[in-house]
């Protein structure tokens, strides 16, 4: 779920021009080219057109971000696959690893409901993620790190969340760092205590 950061300011531009003493025209008039350029949606692309995004990996008992770039669409499923694939060799040399190791029978521990062809009633800013049954066999600290990796990778905005479900598409409660069990979708704030403080490692690929 990659979102482009865009601000619609056409109405504000009209108000600004009016406030500056520019008279209103009876007919529509094209905006100057510099104004049109400012109105274009802004994104995280670089000069090559690649989009920057973050994956979160584990170091010791904490999670921290690694910057990646892609020239194609980065979907939640792609991100989960990359989390499962783990860090690069250079990143491993810096102590990074992933808690999303394959489950029993090489089944992914976490995958999107969409990739499983499951219909899940999720909110507009929720990503439904299927937890494999083998998730419950992980040590409790590894469960938390896995959940933190997934939530911080997929829920990039404050109002975004992840809804964890089982293989039947039914929502399940997941453990939180405070020892409680969630009753629904979770956000980054639920796993903030797992983030390295300060975040002193950002690896570019």
C-alpha positions in Angstrom: 0.0 0.0 0.0 2.2 2.8 -1.2 0.7 6.2 -1.1 1.9 9.3 -2.9 1.9 12.4 -0.8 -0.3 14.9 -2.6 -1.9 18.2 -1.6 -4.8 19.7 -3.6 -4.3 23.4 -3.3 -6.2 24.8 -6.3 -8.8 26.5 -4.1 -6.2 27.9 -1.8 -4.3 29.3 -4.9 -7.5 31.1 -6.0 -8.0 32.6 -2.6 -4.3 33.7 -2.4 -4.5 35.4 -5.8 -7.7 37.2 -4.8 -6.1 38.3 -1.5 -3.2 39.7 -3.3 -5.4 42.0 -5.4 -5.6 40.0 -8.6 -9.1 40.6 -10.1 -11.3 37.7 -10.8 -11.8 37.0 -14.5 -15.2 36.3 -16.2 -13.6 33.4 -18.1 -11.3 30.6 -17.0 -7.6 31.4 -17.3 -4.7 29.0 -17.4 -2.5 29.0 -14.4 1.2 30.0 -14.9 3.6 27.1 -15.5 5.4 27.6 -12.2 2.1 27.3 -10.3 1.1 24.2 -12.2 4.5 22.6 -11.3 3.9 23.4 -7.6 0.5 21.7 -7.8 1.9 18.4 -9.0 1.7 15.5 -6.5 5.0 15.0 -4.7 6.4 11.5 -4.2 9.5 9.7 -3.0 11.0 9.2 -6.4 14.6 10.0 -7.2 16.2 11.2 -10.4 16.1 7.7 -11.9 12.3 7.4 -11.2 12.8 4.7 -8.5 10.5 4.9 -5.5 12.0 4.7 -2.0 10.4 2.6 0.6 11.4 1.0 3.9 11.7 -2.6 5.1 12.1 -3.2 8.8 14.5 -5.8 10.1 15.7 -7.1 13.4 18.9 -6.3 15.2 19.3 -7.9 18.6 15.9 -7.4 20.3 14.9 -4.3 18.2 13.6 -3.4 14.8 14.9 -0.7 12.5 14.5 0.4 8.9 16.4 -0.3 5.8 15.8 1.8 2.7 15.1 0.1 -0.6 14.3 1.5 -4.0 12.2 0.0 -6.8 11.3 1.1 -10.3 8.1 -1.0 -10.2 5.0 -1.0 -8.0 5.8 -2.2 -4.5 2.8 -4.0 -3.1 2.3 -5.3 0.5 2.8 -8.8 -0.8 6.1 -7.9 -2.3 7.2 -6.3 0.9 6.3 -9.4 2.9 8.2 -11.5 0.5 11.2 -9.3 0.9 10.9 -9.5 4.7 10.9 -13.3 4.4 13.9 -13.2 2.1 15.7 -11.3 4.7 18.5 -8.7 4.7 21.2 -8.6 2.1 24.7 -9.9 2.8 25.9 -6.4 3.6 23.0 -5.9 5.9 23.6 -9.2 7.7 27.2 -8.1 8.2 25.7 -5.2 10.2 23.8 -7.5 12.4 20.4 -7.5 10.7 18.1 -10.5 10.4 14.4 -11.2 9.9 11.9 -13.0 12.2 9.8 -14.0 9.1 11.4 -17.3 8.5 9.3 -19.8 6.5 6.8 -21.8 8.6 6.3 -25.5 8.6 6.1 -26.9 5.1 7.9 -23.8 3.8 4.6 -21.8 4.2 5.1 -18.1 4.7 4.6 -17.0 8.3 2.9 -13.9 7.0 1.2 -13.1 3.7 -1.5 -10.8 2.5 -5.1 -12.1 2.5 -5.4 -11.0 -1.1 -2.5 -13.3 -2.1 -4.4 -16.1 -0.4 -7.6 -15.3 -2.2 -9.3 -14.6 1.1 -12.1 -12.1 1.5 -11.6 -10.1 4.7 -13.7 -7.2 5.9 -10.9 -4.7 6.5 -11.0 -0.9 6.6 -9.8 1.4 3.8 -6.5 1.9 5.5 -6.0 -1.6 6.8 -3.9 -4.4 5.3 -5.2 -7.9 6.1 -2.3 -10.2 6.8 -2.6 -14.0 7.2 -0.6 -15.5 10.0 0.4 -19.1 9.4 -0.6 -21.6 12.2 3.1 -22.1 12.9 3.3 -18.5 14.2 2.1 -19.7 17.6 5.1 -22.1 17.8 7.6 -19.2 17.8 9.1 -17.9 21.1 7.1 -15.0 22.4 9.9 -12.5 21.8 10.2 -13.6 18.1 6.4 -13.3 17.7 6.7 -9.6 18.8 9.6 -8.9 16.5 7.8 -10.5 13.6 4.7 -8.5 14.2 6.7 -5.3 14.6 8.5 -5.9 11.3 5.2 -6.4 9.5 3.3 -3.5 11.1 6.2 -1.0 10.6 6.7 -2.1 7.0 3.1 -2.0 5.9 1.5 0.7 8.0 3.6 3.6 6.9 1.1 6.3 7.9 -0.2 7.2 11.3 -3.8 6.2 10.5 -2.9 2.9 8.7 -3.1 -0.4 10.5 -2.7 -4.1 10.0 -5.4 -6.6 10.6 -4.0 -10.1 11.4 -6.2 -13.0 10.4 -6.0 -16.8 10.4 -6.0 -19.1 7.3 -9.8 -18.9 7.3 -9.8 -15.1 7.1 -11.0 -14.7 10.7 -9.4 -11.9 12.7 -7.1 -13.0 15.5 -5.7 -11.3 18.5 -1.9 -10.8 18.5 0.5 -10.1 21.4 1.7 -6.6 22.2 4.9 -5.6 23.9 3.0 -4.6 27.0 1.9 -8.2 27.5 -1.6 -7.6 26.4 -3.5 -9.2 23.5 -4.8 -6.9 20.8 -8.6 -7.1 20.1 -8.3 -5.9 16.5 -6.1 -4.2 14.0 -2.8 -2.8 15.3 -0.8 0.3 14.4 2.9 1.3 14.6 2.2 2.9 18.0 1.4 -0.5 19.4 5.0 -1.7 18.7 6.9 1.5 19.1 8.8 0.1 22.1 10.5 -2.3 19.7 12.1 0.4 17.6 15.8 1.0 18.1 16.4 4.2 20.0 18.0 6.1 18.4 17.6 4.6 15.0 21.2 4.7 14.0 21.3 2.4 11.1 19.7 3.0 7.7 21.2 0.8 5.0 20.6 1.7 1.3 20.5 -0.8 -1.4 
